[in-house]
Amino acid sequence: MKFRLLGAVSAEDAEGGDMGLGPEKRRSVLALLLLRRNRAVSVAQLIEALWVAEPPANARTVVQSHISRLRALLTEQGAAGRGVQLATAGDAYTLHLPEGRLDVEQFDTLVAAARVEPHAVDATDALEHALALWRGPALTGTVASPPLEAWRQTLEENRLAAVEALAEHYQKLGDPARAAELLRAETVAHPLRESLVSALMLALFRAGRQCDALDWYHRTRESLADRLGVDPGRALNAAYERILRGEIPTAPAAPEPVRHLVPAPAGPPAIENFPAVDLLPRAPRGFHGRDTELATLADAVRGGPDGAIALITGPAGVGKTSLALHWAHRNAGRFPDGLLFADLGGFSDRPDRDLDEVVAEFLAALGVAREDLPAGTAARSALYRRITTGRRLLVVVDNARDTAQVRPLLPAGADCVAVVTSRSRMLGLVAAELARPLPLNVLGPDESTALLARVLGQARIAAEPEAARELAQLCDGLPLALRIAAAKIAADPRRGLGAITEQLRHEQRRLGHLAAEEISVASALRISYEQLPPTPARLFRTLGFHPGPVIDAYTAAALADLEPDAAAQALEQLAATHLVTETDGDRYTLHDLVWLYARELGSRTDPAEQRLARERLADQYLYTGLAAAQTAEPGSKPCCEPPEGSHRPRAIAEFAGTEDAIHWLGAHRETLAQVIAGASPERVWRLVLTQWPLILRRLRDGWVSQLEHALDAALECGDLDGQSQVRAMLGWVLVSNRRLPEAVTCLTPAAELAARAGNQVGRAVALVNLAAVQAELGDHTAAGTNLTQALEIALAIGHTHTVTLALQHLARHLLDTDRPEQAIERALHGLELTADQTPSSRRVLLHTSCGEALSVLGRHAEARSRFQEALVEAEQIGHDEATAEVLGALAAAEDAAGLAHAATVHRRRADELGAH
């Protein structure tokens, strides 16, 4: 058994086959456990590694689920016998791993051996074997979270160091051309890594390619100036000078550490004479709460050998600037050499600040005279880094759009701290500069109410506590919205909280009311929206057509008419600017006010575009629902065909099995009801019927009104098959709800309608359902006649699924009419027909009927065995109601066998399941 992290995260069984780790988050859990092998990894550390943004409320449960799946996978492969064990210790997990099982460990061992190997040939062989272990970028297939990104960067750094060492040994062996070939490929991928470039230049020179060597120097110098605003470091300049002078060392010198140094300018005073400065705006008024975020920020800026950078990100109006300034003022005493601040205007109506001027402003504040300022951002940034070295400064960079804006403003001192705020995730700053991200979310209910109290006074809140709580909810916990609402209340003391709350209840006008002079929630969101590329902007507009704030790539693709991959990428771009938030299971959610803004944008689009988007969405759910129903009940006939002119989705969700399909139907039930409410009649009845596997499992769960709506739609369309199927399903639900006369009225025409529509399966199902209500009403003769006819129809068309349905109900009918032997015969026939199928509700009922008939005949051991089989299958499909019914029948059989205690145990468990 082996594990790989140097490329795609994978695990191999004893025969070398792939163990199939599963989804991204499970691979990420295993990756972190492997990286920290034989050491405890806490649940908190795993949660931090599994989510880029704020983890969901059920994050711990998700982690435990992935741990459970990994443990089961290891157990299946006999991992314990090979010394591999996933152990639990308190709130942490440890992956015990013998030596030699992990490619990272093998890589480190080979590189370490090469480092002490005296012979270049052997060292070269070790390094070549080490690099051969890499099969792509490290940790491929894991979450791009800060902890895993840091590990990915460390592993890549180790790989590049091994590449440089191998190139050095190639040159020692007299093969500079081979060294140049190796280094060139890496330099193209890492053009700003100066140690690579300098090694490549010397290798090219030794291979007789002086012009190519000099070209790489000039190319890199220009890239450093353009992209980082720096000059080449000492090692790169030294290589350049040696080549110019024709100096060819017998062996390449070890790469010197890269330092970005610039000559001291002529004019500025000495560093020790710079005065302390304070450019911070005043501290925010009324700041409240955020204790957890302040503690996280304090931890992020504790410092290190390269200084510390904290990156505060979040949606518009969430309070990023307030948090940064509040912390800065509270900690000003830690920075005796100065407090610098710049609002870059990256997300505002005004143009972005000119970086050249911002750096000049910082330099002037630090004591550099205007006449001594060098020209250009690159030169000024170099001077800024020089004079911040050795100082203790706090630099707050507010409202940044991207990493390129921020990089020239980062101080160089190891004791300096930079705090950056942005609506963008700015992963480049995290990856390249090791910034610690601090995602900021909306306030919770208590913090929201407390913020209102800070502005209005505690007495106003105490006078109207319910209105205050509702106001906090309507403002979606967004500090900007809360402050605007509080300002409106404070401006007119005669108006209570209830007045503004009443205004905000109207969704269509809510954003309009959340505005005060030039400040508004809508304008803050507008700026984020207007800076989006075309595809994410178009997707965001269409998200307003979705009836709920939770979406996935499939529904997004349908709304915007995109390929799922393009939709997923656009969602990522929206998430990067905090217009949507990623949740578990590759789903995204919009905060309520953001969703209202998307709906406002959508309402301005062409009506034809709106109609098409809603049709595509309805058809996405229709096709997916049909697939879910087919997966949940394999072998069943599709309840319908999509209507003519429907939009076939470019892709739909795939379902692993019955449980997965039923879960999807349940999770989307509320959203689907809203889609149905706005869909065209020919889509309505079809969308309702796609839920039939869920309806059968939750018969008493309030389906009547939706099925009645579906029947009205089918009648409006004049679709006979639709009318028949909806009547059959509605009648069955009415029976379950004990509305028997209504059920008879509903079901009586269903079989004839199906026959006229040419749907023999639907005709048989309608007869079965009608027989069920007839049996309930005591008309067993009519029930038997209809069930016999249904079985004959199903046998004639050869539809096994419908045959077993008729056999299941016939077995029950025969049992109820005191014919247990015939009931057993029908039940066993149905079980024989479904022997090769996965467990299903139908098989559970067949087992149960058979068990009850055996019990009536006094064949108690056989009955108990049959009930146990029914119980196993009911539990396998996760059907609590069916499990409870089996337990009830088993209890009755135990009573009949004189086993009162066992019967009591089964009955108690059945009652517990029924209570859920």
N, C-alpha and C positions, 0 to 999 in steps of 0.2 A: 504494500500500500504506500503510495507516494502522493505528495501534495505539491502543487505548482502555484507560485505567485509571480514569477518572472514572465509575464504575458497574461493570458486569460487565466483567471483563478479557476483551478480545476483540481480534481482528486481522481486518482487511478486505483482500481481494485488490484487484487493480487495478480490477476492475469493481464494487467495493463489496460483494461477497459475503463472508459469514462464512467464515473459514478453518478453523473447527472445531479449536480448540486441544486438546480432550481433557479429561482428568481434572483434579481440583483441584490436585494437586501440580505438574503440568506448567504450568498457568496461573500458579502461584506462582513457578516458576522464571522464566518469561517476565516476570512483573511485577517481580521484583527486578532482572533484567537491564535492563528498561526504566527503572526508577527510577534506576539507576546507569549509564544509557546512556553509551557511549563511555568507560567506566571498567571496569577489571578487577574481576570479582567472583569471589572464591575459592570453591572447593568447600566449604570449611568454612562460609563465609557462607551458601551455598545450603542446606547441611544444617541450619543453625540456623533458616533460614526455613521449612523444609519439615516440621518436626516440633515440636509443642507440647511433648511430653515427650521422654524420652531417645530419640535416634534409634536405629534398628535396626543390627545389625552390617553389613548390606549397604547402608547409607545412601549411600555413595559410588557404588555400582553403580546404585542407583535414580536418583541425580542424573544420572549419565552417560547412562543410558537416556533420561531426559526431554530432555536436551540433544540427544542423537542424533535423537529424534523431531522436536524443534523445528527442528533444522538441515535435516532431510529436508523438513519442511513448507515452510520458507523456500525451499529449493532448487526444490521443485515449483512455487512461485509466481514463480520468477525474481527473487528478492529482490536478488541481487547486482547485476543490471542496474539496480536502483533505488537502489543505494547502501546497502542493508541487508545486513549480514554478521555472522554469529555466529562469532567467532574464538576459537581456543584459544591460550593463552599459559601454558605451564607447568601450574600447578595452578589456573588461573583461566580464566574466560571473559569475553569482551567483546562486547557487542552494539553494533556500529557503526551509528548511525542518523542520517541527514541531518536537518536542521532541518525542522520543520513536520509530521513524521510522527506525533507523539505528542500526545494531547489535553492532557496535563498541561503540556507545554511551551507549547502554544497558550494555555492558561489563564493561565499565569504571564506570558506576553508581553502579553496583553490587560490584565491587572490592572496590570502595570508601566506600560503606556501610559496607563491611566486615572489613575494616581497623579500623572503629570506633566502631564496635559492641562489647560490653563488654562480651557477652556470646559466648563461642567457638562453641556451637552447631549452633547458628544462623549465625555466621560468616562462618562456614563450609558450611551451606546450600547456602548462598549467593555466595560463591566462586565456589561451584559445578554448580550452575545455570549459573554463568558467563562463566565457561570453557565449559559448554555444548553448548554455542553459537558457538563455533569453529567447523567448518566442513571441516577442512583441512588447509594447509598453507594459510596465509592471502594473499589477492589480487591475487589469482590464476586466470590465464587467462588474465593477463595484461602484458604490455611490460616491459622487464627487464631493464628499463632506470634508471639512477642514482637517480632521485627524488623518483620514485616508489619503488626502491630497499631500499632507506633510510626509507621510510614509512613502508615497509614490515619488515625491521629489527626492527623498533621501536615497531610495533604491536607484533612481536614475542617476543621481550624483555619483554613487558608488560604481555604477556601470561605466560612466564616462571616465572616471579615474582609472578604471581597469583598461579602457580603450587607450588612454594616453600612455599608460605603463607598457602596454603591448606594443604600441608604436615605437616607444623608446627602445624596447628590446629588438624590434625589427632592425632599427638603425644600428644598434650595437652589432648585430649579425651582418651588417653591410648591405641591407636591403631597404634603402630609403624610399624607393619607388613604392614598395609594398606598404610602408608606413604612411606615405602620402595618400595612397588609395584609401586606406582605412580611415585616416583622419579627415579626408575631404568629405566623405559621406556624413560623418558626425557633425562637421562644421556647418554643412548646409542645413542640418536640422537644428543646430544651436549656434547661430551666427554671432551671438554676442558673448560667447564664452571665450574669453581672451586667451586662456591657457591652451585651448584647442587650436585657435588660430595661430598662435606663435609657434606651437609644435608643428603645425602643417607648413608654415612658412619655412622653417628650418629644414623639414624633410624635403620639400620641393627644391630648395636651394641645393641640398646635397645630391638630389637626383638630377641636377643640371637644369632646373627650370626656374632661373632667377626672376624672369619677368612675371611668371605666375605667382611667385612668392610675394613680390612687391605689390602686385595687383590685389592680393588678398589683404594686405595691410591697408591699402587705401580704401578698399571697399568696407572693411570693418571700421576704420576711423570714421567714415561718413555715416555708417549705421549707428555707431555709438553717439555721434553728435545729434543726428536726427531723432533717434528714438529715445535716448536716455539723457541727452544734453551733457555728455561727459567726453573727456579726451581719453585716448588709449592709456592703459596702465603701464607700469614699469616693465613688465615681462614682454609685452607686445612691442614697446618702443625699443627695448634692448635687442630683440630679435631683428627688428627692422634695421637698427644701426649696424649690427654684426653683418647682415647681408650686404648693406651698402659698402662696408669697409672690406668685404671679402673674407671675413674671419670665419673659419670653419672649424669648430671644436671637434676634437677626436671623438667625443661622446657628448650627447646632448645634455645640457644642464637640467637639473630638476626644475620644473616650472616654479617660478617665483610667485608669491602671493600677489593677487591682483589688488591694487590700491588706486583709487581715483584721486590723484594728486594734481594740483595746479600750482604754478609758481606764485609766490606772494606778489600781489599787485603793489604798485609803487605808492599809491596815495593813502589807503586806509590806515587808521591807527592800529596799534598792536592789539591783539585779542584781549589781553587782560584789561585794557582800558575801555572795552565796550560797556555801555550802561545797561542796566536792567530796564526792560520795556514792558508795557502792558497795552496790547491792542484789542483785548477782549471787549465785546459789547457788554452791557450790564447783564447781570444775572436775570434769568426769566422770572417773572412775577407769578405767584400762585402755583409754583411747581409742587407736585405732590406725588408720593408713592414712588414706584419704580425701584424699590429697594433691591430686588433681585438683580435687575439690570445694572444698577450702580455697583453692586458687588462684583458682577461679572466684568464690568468695565475696569474696576480697580485691579482685578486679577489679570486682565489682559495687558495692562500697562505697567506691570511690575518691573519690566526692563530685562535686558540681557546683553550679551556682548555686542549686539548690533542696534541697541536701542529698542524701542517698543512702538508698535503701531496698532491702534484699535480702529476698526471699521464698523461704524454704526449704520445699519441699513434698515429700510422699512418703507411702507407705502406713504403717499402724500398725507401730511397732516397728522402723522402718528407721534410727532414730538422728538424727532432725532436731534434737531438743533438745541432744543430745550435741555435734553439730557446731557448733550456734550457741554453746553455752557454751564449748567448747574454743577456738573462734576468738576469742570475746569476752575470755577470760582471757589469751590470747596477745597480744592487741592492746590491752589495757587502758591501756597507757601513752600511746596516741594521744588519749585522752579525759580531759584533766586536770580537766574540770568535772563528771565523774560518770558512773556506770554504773547505769542503771535496768533493772529486770527485773520482768515481771508474767506469771504463768501464768494465762491467762484461762479455763482449764478447758473449752475448747470441745469437747474429745473425751475426756471422762472421766465417771465415774459421779456426780461431785458437780455441783451447779448451777453455771452460768456465773458468773464473777465480776461483781459489780455495777460497771459502768463508772464511775459516780459515785465509788465508793470507791477504785477503782484510780487515777483521776486525783488524788483527794485524797491518796492514799498517795505519789504522785510529788511532788505539791506540798509535802507535809510533809517529804519527804526533801530537797527543794531549799530548805528553810528557811522555808516559809510556815507561820505559826502557825495552829493549828486555828481559833482565834476569827476569823482573817482570811480563812478560806476562804469564797468566795461560795457561794450555794446553787445546786444544779442542775449537771448535766453540762455544759451549753452554756457557762455562765459560767466554770466551773472549767477547761474546755478552752481557752477564750479566754485566761485568765490563764496557763495552762501554756504556750501558744504564745508569749505575750509574754516570759515569763521564760526561755524556752529560746532566744530569738533572740540571736544573737551568741555563743552558748556552743558548747563542743565536748563533746557528750554522746553516749554510746552507749545506745540504748534497745533492749532485747531483749523482744519481745512473743511469748510462747510459747503454743502450743496455741490459736491463734485459729480461729474457725469461719468468720467472714465479714469483709468489708471494713468494715462498719459498726462492728464491735467495735474495729477497729484504728485507724481514722481519728482519733478524739479523742486517741490516745496518741502520735501522730507529732510529733516535735519540729519547731520552726520554723527553727532555725539552719541556715545553709548549710553549716556544718562539723559538723553532727550526722549521726549514722548510726543507722538503725533496722534491726534484723534481726527478721523475723517468721517464725514457723514455723506450719505448718498442714497438715492432711491434705487440705484443699481447694485447688484451683488458684487461687482468689481472683483471677479475671481482672479484677474491678473495681479491685482495688488496683494491678494492672499497668497498666490503661488510664487510670485517673483520677490515680494518684499516681506513675506511672512506676517502679513497683517492678520490680527485676530478678529474674525467677524463677530459682530454682536447684532443679530437680527432683532428688531424691535416690533412688537405686535401691539394690537389695540389693547386698551385697558379692560380689565374685568369689571363686573357690576359694582363691586365695593369701591374700587379705585376710581371708577367713573363718578360715582355719587360723591366721593370725597373731594374730587376735583371741582365739582359744582359747588360744594360747600366752601372751598377755599375762595371762590369768586363771590358767591352770594351770601355767605355766612351760614353757620350751622343752624340758626333759628329758622331760616327760610326752608331749609331741607326738612327739618323736624316738623314744620307745619304741614308739609305735603309729601310725606315719605313715599307714598305709592306713585305719585306723579314724578317724583325725582327718579325712582327706579325705572319707570317707563321711559322717561326722557333719556336716561343713560342708555337704555336698550335701543331707542329709536336713533340715537346718535352713533350706534354701533361701536361704542367704546372709543371712538376716534377723538383724541384730545382737541383737534382743531374744531370739529363739530360741536363738542361740548362747550368750548370757550365761546363760540359764536352764539350758541343758544343761551348761555349764561349772560353774555353781554346784552342780548335783547331783553332778557328778564330784568337785569340790573338797570337798564336805561329807562324802564317804565315800572316803577315800584308798585303801581296799581295793578299790574298784571301778575298773576301768580304763575307757578310752574305749570299748572294745568292748561293755561291758555296756549303757551308755546307747544306743549305736548299735543294738544288738540290739532294744532296746525300741522305738526310733523307726522301725524297718523296717516295723512293722505299721501300715499307713495308718489303719485304723479307730481306733487308740489313740494315734496320734502327737500330736495336739493335747492329749490328756489328759496325756501325759508332759511336754509343754512348759509346765509350770506350776510356780511356786515361791511358796508362801504366797499373797499377794494378787495376785501378778504372773503373768500368763499370756498366751500368744499369742491364745488363744481370746477372752479378755475384751477384749483390745485390738481385735480384729476385730469383736467384738459391738457395741462402742460405735459404730464406723463404720457398721455395718449398721443399728442401731436409729435412727440419725439420718437414714436415707434416707426420701424420700417413698414412698408406697405402691407405685407402679408399679415404680420401680427396685428396691425391696426384694423385690417378688414375682419380678422377673426374676432377681435375685441368687440367690434360693432355688432357682429352677429350673436355674440354671447348674450346680448340683451333679449334675444328671441327665445332663449332657453327658459323653461318655466321655473327653474330653480337655480340656486347659485353653485351647485356641485356638478362638475362636468369631467369627462375623460377625453382622450384623444379621438375616440371614435365619434362621439357626439359633436366634438369640435370640428372634426373633418366634415361631418354631414352639414353642419350649419354653414361653414364657410366654403364648402365644395372643394376640399383639399384632400390630397392623399394623406393617410394617417401619419406617415413619417413627417410630412410637412406640417401637419397640425400639431404633432407632438413638439416639433422644433419651435413652432410659433408660440405654443403654450409655455415652453421654457423661456422664451424671450419675454413673454408677459410676466412670468414668475420672476425673471431677473430684475424687472422694474417694479415688482410688488403690486402689479395689477391683479394677479391671481396668486393663490398660495397653494403649494403642493401639499397634498395630504397622503395618507397611506394608500397603497394599491394603485399608484399611478393616476390618481384622481386629483382634481384641482377644485378649489373653491374661491368664490369672490366674496369679499366683505359686502354687507348689505348695501352700503352707500355706493361702492364701486359697481355693484350689480345694477343699481338704479341708474347710475350714470351710463352704463353700457346700454340699458334699455332706452334711455333718452336719446343716445346716439342712433340706436337702431330705428327709433320712431321717425328719424329724419331721412331715412333712406327711402329709395323708390319703393312704392307699395308692391310692385311685382317682385322685387328682390326680397322683400319681407315674406311674401307668400311662398316663394320658392324655398327660402331657408326653413320655414316652418314645415313645408311638405317634406323636405329632405330629412329633417329631424324626425318627423313622424314615421317616415319609411325606415330610418335607421333603427328605431325602436321596433318596428314591425318585423323587419328581417331578423333582427337579433332575437326578438321574442319567439319567432318561429324556430330558430336554431336552438334556443334554450328549451322549448317545449319538446323538440325532437330528442334532445340529449336527456332530458328528465324522464321521458317515457319512450325508450327505444322501441322501434317497431310500430309505433302508433302512426296513424295517417295524419298528415298535416291538417290543421283545422281549416286552413284556407290557402288560397293562392293570393299573392299581392295583387292589388287592383291594377287595371290597365292604366298605363301612364305613370306608374310609380317610379321612384328614383332608386335604382339598385345601389346600395352602398358600395363604396370602393373596398371596404373591409368591415368585418364585424368581429365582436369579441368571440373567442373560442372558449369552450367549456370542457373541463377535464372529466366531468361525470355528472351524475344526477345531483349530488349535493351542491356542486358548483353552480349548476344551472338554476336550481331552486333558490340558492342564495342570491343570485343575480336578480331573479324575478322579485324576490322579497325586498331587496335593497332599492330597486327602482320603482316599486309600486306607487309611491306617492308622486314621484316625478311623472310616471307614466299616466297617472290619473289626470294630471294637469295637461299633459300632451293630448290626451283623449278629449279633454274638455274643449280644446281649440281645433281639433282635427275635422276634416271633411267626413260626411257620413259613411262613404265607402271605406274609409280608413278606421272609423270609430269601432264598428263591430268586430273588425279583424283584430285591432289592437287589444280589445277586451278579451277576445277568445284566446289570444296567445298566452294568456295567464292561466289557462285551465289547469296545468299541473299544480300550481300554487293554490288555486281555488279549491281543488279537491282535497288538499292538505289542510286548508283553513276554511272549511265550509261555513262556519258561523262568524266569519270575520268581516261582516258588513259589505258583502258583494252585491246585494240585491239592487241597489240604486244604479250602480254602474252597469249591471247586466240589463236593467230596464232601459237605460240610455242606449245600450248597444242594440236592443230589440227595436227601439224607435228608429235608429239609424238604418238598420237592415230593412225595415218597412219603408222608410223614405227612399232607399235605393231600389226597392222592389226586388231584392235579392232573396230568392226562395231558400237557397242553401244557407245563407246567413241567418235567416229567420228560424230555420229548423235547428241549427246548431245552438243559437243563442237560447231558444226555447228549451232545448234539452238541458243545457247547463243551468239556466235560471230555474227550471223546474226542480233540478237536483238540489240546488241551494235552498229553495223554498221548502223542500221535504226536510232537509237538515234543520231548518229553522222552525219546523213544526207548523208551517203554513200550508196544510195539506189541500184544502179546497182550491186555493190559488194555484198550487202546484199542478192539480189535475187540469184546471183551465188552461194553464200555460203549456202543459205537455201534450194534451190531446191532439192538437193539429201538427205536432212536430214531425211525426213519422210520415204523414202524407206529404208535407212540404218537402221533406228530403227525397221522397220517391219522385215527386214532380221535378226536382232539381237533378235527378239522376245520381244521387249520392247514397249508395246502398249502405256504406259504413255508417253514415249519419242516420239513416233510417233504422238500422239495427240498434244504434246507441239510444235513439229516441224511444224505441220500444222497451229497451232495458230500463230506462229512467221512468217511463210511464208505469211499468210493472212494479217498480219500487214503491211508488206512491199508492198504487192499488193494493199492494201487500200491506202497507201501513194502515190503509182504510179497511182491511179485512176481506177484500175481494180477491182471495187467493186463486180462484178459477181463472179470472181475467189475467191476473199476474202470470200464472203458469202458461196460459196461451200466448201471451206477448213474449215471454222469455223463450219459449220453444220456437216461435216464429223468428225472433232475433237470432237464435243459434242457427237456424236453417239458412237465413240470409247470409250470415257470416261464413258458414261452411261453403255456400254456393260461390261466393266471390273469393274464397281462399284467403281471407285476411285473418291471420293467426291472432293478432292483437285483439280483434273484436270477438273472435271465437272464445278466447280465454275470458274476456269480459262477460260474455253470455254464460259461460260455464260457471264462473264465479257466482253470478247472481242465481243461476239455477241451483247450484249446490246449496246456497242459503235458503232458497225457496223450498227445496225438497226437505231440508232440515226442519224448517218451520212448519211444514205440513206432515211431519212424523214419518218421513221416508229416509232414515239415516243411511241405509245401505246405498241407495241411489245417490244420496248426497256425497258419500265418499267416492263413488265411482266418478261423478262429475268433477269433483275437486282434484282427484288424482289425475284425471285426463288433462285438466288445465295446468297442473304442475308439470306433467310430462311435456306438454307443448312449450313450456317456458323454462325447461331444464337448463338450456344453454344461455339463459339471460341472466343479467345481474339482478340482485335483489330489487324488488319493487313492491309498491303498495298492493298490487293485484296478487302477487305470490303470497304476501302476508295474509291476505283475506282468504285465499284458497287453503293455506295451511290451517288457519283458524277454523274455518268451516269443517274441514276434515277432522280436526282435533275434537270439535264439539260433537260431531256425529259418532266418533269412536267412543267418546265418553258416554253418550246416550246408550250405546250398545254394551257398556261395561268393560270395554277394552282400555282400561285406565293407563296401563304402561305405554301402549301405542299412542294414546291421546296425549299423554304428557310429553312424549318424544316429539309429536307433531307440533305441540304448542311451543316447545323449546326452539324448534326450527323457525317458527313464525316470529318468536321473540328476537332471535339472532338477526333475522333479516330486517325486522322493523328497526332495530337499533342501528344496523349498518346504514340504512337510508336516512337515519336521523329524524324519523317521523314519531314525535312524542305522542300524538293522539292515537296513532295505530298501536304503538307500544302499550299505551294504557288500556286499549280495548283487548289486546292479546292477554295482558295480565289479568284483566277482569274475567275473561273466558277461562283462563288457566285456574283462577281462584275458584270459579264455579265447578270446574272439573275436579279440583282437589277436594272440595266439599263433598262432591258425589262419591269420591273414593274414600271418604272418611278421614282425610288429612286436614283437619281444621286449622292447625297451626300454620302449615304451609300456605293454606288458602288465605289466612289473615295477613301473612307477610306480603303475598302478591297483591292483595287488595289495597293494602296500605301504600305500596309503591305506585299502584295505578292511581290512587287518589292524589298522591304527590305530583305525578305527571299531569293529571287533569287540572290541578290548581294552577299550573303554569300556562 
